[in-house]
Amino acid sequence: MSVSADYLVYVVDQLVPFARVRSRRMFGGVGLYADDQFFALIADDVLYFKVDDSNRPDYAARGCQRFRPFEDEPIYSMNYYAVPPEVIEDSEELKLWARKSCAVAMTKATAKRTGPPRKAAKKKPAAKRTKR
């Protein structure tokens, strides 16, 4: 999973109208952040956006492929889909797709912070003192 410097610069430049995007190399690829939300990644010079049920139909309608980080485990995939090249080249459309991906990232981050309600820990009864 390598990422060429030229492709990284190209993608970040294309995302400038959307937000100030920060990149971070990780696991042979690059993670992309907007307002500290991890919303996209680049692997093998392919841009992938984070998806859930709210935006997955956009990718399915265009026949986009899911991100599969392990070649030897093709069944394993993550909730990131390849962004079509024609979307990357159209700054207005790319902005819309990126906003949806950031909304997904924000929803996931909020769910992690709040999480399911925790059960209160049961208190152990205090040990009884005996008189001597």
N, C-alpha and C positions, 0 to 999 in steps of 0.2 A: 504494500500500500504506500506508494510514494506519491509525492505531490511536487510538481515542478514549480519553481519560483515564478515563472511567467504565468502559469495558470492561476496561481494564488493571487498575484497582483491583478490579473484580469477580473477574477471574481469579486475581489474586494472593491475594485474600481466600479464594477457594475452595480454594486450594492450601495455606493455612496449616496444616491438619491433617497435611499430607504433609511439609512441610519449610519452612525459612526460604528463601523464593524471592527472588532478586534479579533485577531487570529492567534491561535496557540497550537503549536505542534504537539501531537500526542499519538502514540502507538503507530507511528509510521504515516499517519494522516495529519489533518489539520482540523481543529474545532473552530467554529465561528460563533462569536458572541455579539449580541446587540443589547445594550443596557444590562450587561452581566447575565443575559439569558443565553444559554447554549441552544441555539436554534438550527444549526446546520453543521455539516462536516464535508470535508473534501477527502477523497481517497482515490488513488489512481487517476488523478485529474478528472474526477467526476464530482459535481456538486450535488449533495443530498440535503433535503430539508426535512425537519421533524414533522411527523404527521400523526393524526389520530382520526377518529371517525368523522370529525368535522371537515377535514380537507383531503382525506384519502381518495374520495371519488374524483377529484381533479387529476390525480396522478393515474388512477386506474383508467380513466377515460382516454388518456394519452399513451397507455401501455408502458408506463414507467416501471423500472425495476426497483425492488427493495434493496437496501444496503445489506450485503452479506459479508461480514468481516472475515470469515474463515472459508477459504477455498475448499478445504477438505470436509467441511460440514455445510453443504449447500442448503440444507433444510433450515439451519439457524439463520435468522435475520433479525433486524432491529426496526424500530418505527421511524425509519428514515427512507425516503424515496428519492431517486435521481430526478433532478430538475431538467426538463426538456431543454435542449440547446436553444430552441427558438424563444423560450421564456427568458433564458439568461440574456439573450441579445435584445429583448424588448424591455427597456427600463421600467416602463409603467406596469407592465404585467409582472415583471420580476418583483417589483415593490409590493404588489398585491399578494403574491405567493409568499414572499418573505414575511409580510405582516401576519398572514394566517399561521405560518410556522412559529413565529414568535408568540402568538396567542396560545398555541399548543404548548410551547415551552413554559409560558407563564402559568398556564393551568396546571401543568404537571408539577412545577415548583411549588405552587400554592398548596396543592394536594399533599405534597411531601411534608411541608411545614405544618399543616394543620393535622393531617393524618386522621385515622379513625380515633374515636374517643378511647382513652386509656381507662382500664379498670383500676379502681382504687385498690391499693395493696391492703390486704387484710392485716390488721394488727394482731400480734400475738398477745395473748393475755399475760399480764404481768405475773411474774412468779410470786407465789404467796410467801410471806415471811413467817417464819415460825418463832415463837417466843422460847427463850431458854431459861 
